[in-house]
Amino acid sequence: MIEKRSGPLSDVRVVDLTQALAGPFCTMLLADLGADVIKVEPPRGDMTRAMPPWPGETAPKTYGGYFGSVNRNKRSIILDLRKEDDRETLFRLVETADAFTENSKVGVMDRLGVGYETLRARNTRIVYAAVRGFGDPRTGASPYAEWPAFDIIAQSMGGMVGITGAKGQPGVPAGASVGDLFPGTLAALGVVAAVHHARNSGEGQFLDVSMYDAILALCENMVYHYAYHRRTLDPRGNGHAALSPFDVYPTADGAIAVAAPTPKHWALLCAIIDRVDLIDDERTYDNIARLRHRDLVDDAVSAWTRGRTKAQIVEELGGRVPVGPVNVAPDIFADRHVAARDMLVAVDHPERDEPVLMPNSPIKLTATPSGIYRPPPLLGQHTDEVLRELGLPPRG
């Protein structure tokens, strides 16, 4: 952990009304980069606080792994927005903030009396960011605007499921919750851009990221293949529609990715696997030919990888031909790269004797270091602290 909040956004304050995954991931990215993120929770807390895995045998009193993974570096306060006094406290907080974030369904914040127009009346510089399944009518009406959405819905409708999985089989969602995480990432970028504009112009604005839209943008290869030639991509398996070899191959102890579509890497690979005959073979001499004879290429590479361990293959190809073992969690936890890049950080947990390892920020800055400096908050842990900053009496 780093000692204190020191990232490039340390002069930015974000009022965070997000829950679940997409919104909290957005504000976690901002917090990792130094923003003062004040997480406003209802009296019952964020809906994910009690979701597993838990630090002990029973449900936590504070939070489980799901909540903890995306809420570090934040301060938590409790406000019941059904109460006029608490809404007024929120307004006071918004007056001190650069950005306000939420990921509720369309109209929820408006019905609570804290929608964009209301907040803008209190702070014309406020950047209001929303992450929704299908966007907000303020930026473009959608026939699905009122629909609820989760990660798997966004992945399916945005095209990712349709191009992921084994060839000839129905598509499958990605293992990571990209239908939440990628929209959250885009929303963080949008907040930074809009705050930059507000500081130059004095004018805030409303922005949103639709989960559907984000996954559609992520599936750019699906779009250009159809736009150019009306070609519908099917699940790609482990290969690539335009590159060969570019696949995951079996090994004696698992699987490994090998990518050698360029002339230089193809020649090196052929020499290493003792198939120099394929360098100038008319069926395999360039990438286009190899795409037409993909089975020949994959059979040649697999025949070599199958009899070797992942470590042996990395030893022979590493630094010469693009290669990477298919890692599972224990492999990643033991990888020298992860240790060298400080990508797993020990963070204290209030219900566990030993710290919990969390992924660190992958954005590495030299002058204004980013990273984890504060564990995920207890529910309402910072309510009195924030109230005092606003000049309001504490509740404790």
C-alpha angles and dihedrals in degrees: 000000000000118000100244146348103297111143126125091267095057090119092055125093121200125192104210122202095161126125138184113023120309096055098039090048089054093051092042089059089051091047092049087055090054106269117146098240114192109196110210110204131183116241090268091053133229110331091240098055093095097040118115152289093072127195093237140018096285136051111285127256089213115021145319132225096280094057094039094053094065106025106063119125092030133116117225126216129173119231127165102210091195086073121078094220092053092048088053089051089053090051090051089051093048089053088063095044139090097204142020122201134192138157103196125131118279111288099013095109091043091054090051089054095246102098125138098271092050093049093045089057088060096042120015090190094058118124108213113200125188130184112200136163094248105009133255127290088236089072100030135334117250127192085224097047094118095046119109114234140193134186095275092051092053092046091050099045095038093057104253098111091050093060099036128086140035119340113263093017132101112273123266131209120252116266091238118065094250091156086071104026099051095049088048091052092050090048090054090052090048092052093051092048094047093047088052089053093046092053091052098042105026089234127113124198147194119259134174140184119209113213089218091051093048094054091045089055091047091054093061093143090060089053100049094045090055095039093052103039108001087249114158112211116224126201103305100211110212096318135083128248094225107026136063134219091024107126150105113264132196120255134187090264106026133312140308137200119234124182120183108147096136122086092244096050094041092054092047092049093048091052093049095048091045095246101118087145088076095059094080099019108128089230094055109018095109139017095262092052091047091052089056091049100035094143091058091050095046093046091053094049094043092051088060100040096044093069096049136067122244090252093052092050092048089050092055100039104027113117092008108058121022105262138157133173118237097251128202123196098280090051092051093047089054098042116119090216092060091051094045092050093044090234097152115057127190109233126184119246121202093223100041130071093214125053120256120236115236132182110262125223110285090207105094118195126181102202100034108027117211127205146093117329102150132041119237108285129253113242107284092353094145101035096112092040093055093042090055089052088055092050092250126132116262120248097218 
